[in-house]
Amino acid sequence: MDASRRQLVLDLVHSHLAEGRIVSVEGILEITGAQGILCSPYFNFKPGVADVLVPVSIL
């Protein structure tokens, strides 16, 4: 995913969250110390820029 597309997705997510909407993602969550990494099934769960970083505090 190129940088401009990634930024567009982030902007849309921020907008939805600001409006109180629910945003959901799916994948495999790998917990690595201080954060979790949600790997995308669209890329065969391989690490990449589309992965979502999840703070341990919300797990």
C-alpha positions in Angstrom: 0.0 0.0 0.0 1.6 3.3 -1.0 1.9 6.2 1.4 -0.9 8.3 0.0 -3.4 5.4 0.0 -2.4 4.5 3.6 -2.9 8.2 4.7 -6.3 8.2 3.0 -7.3 5.1 4.9 -6.1 6.6 8.2 -8.0 9.8 7.6 -11.2 7.9 6.9 -10.7 5.8 10.1 -10.1 9.0 12.2 -13.2 10.6 10.6 -15.4 7.6 11.4 -14.1 7.3 15.0 -14.7 11.1 15.5 -18.3 10.5 14.5 -18.7 7.7 17.0 -18.8 5.0 14.4 -17.4 1.5 14.9 -14.3 0.6 12.9 -13.5 -3.1 12.6 -10.6 -4.9 11.1 -9.7 -8.6 10.9 -6.6 -10.7 10.9 -4.2 -12.5 13.2 -3.0 -10.6 16.3 0.6 -11.2 17.2 1.5 -9.7 20.6 5.1 -8.5 20.8 6.0 -6.8 24.1 4.4 -3.3 24.2 2.1 -3.7 21.2 0.1 -6.1 19.1 0.4 -6.4 15.4 -2.8 -7.3 13.5 -1.6 -9.0 10.3 -3.9 -8.8 7.2 -5.3 -11.9 5.6 -5.1 -10.1 2.2 -1.4 -10.5 2.2 -1.3 -14.1 3.6 -0.6 -12.7 7.1 2.9 -11.6 6.1 4.3 -8.5 7.8 3.7 -5.3 5.8 2.7 -1.6 5.9 -1.0 -2.5 6.0 -0.6 -4.1 9.4 -2.5 -2.4 12.3 -0.5 -1.7 15.5 -2.5 -2.2 18.6 -1.4 -0.9 22.0 -1.3 -3.6 24.7 -3.4 -1.3 27.0 -6.5 -1.9 24.9 -6.1 -5.7 24.5 
